[in-house]
């Protein structure tokens, strides 16, 4: 339940409240998992995260 609540806290700022856009995913990772996303993370690293989590390749992350 905590994962879903955290997801919902960040989702929707770019539009769809049921999905995370790249900016929302980046903010979630930086704030909630700072040890997973060190300062030296580059934009390409976030793109890789997104591509792994984006199962339908729409550029956003969801639980569907």
Order of alpha helices (4+ residues) and beta strands (2+ residues): alpha-alpha-alpha
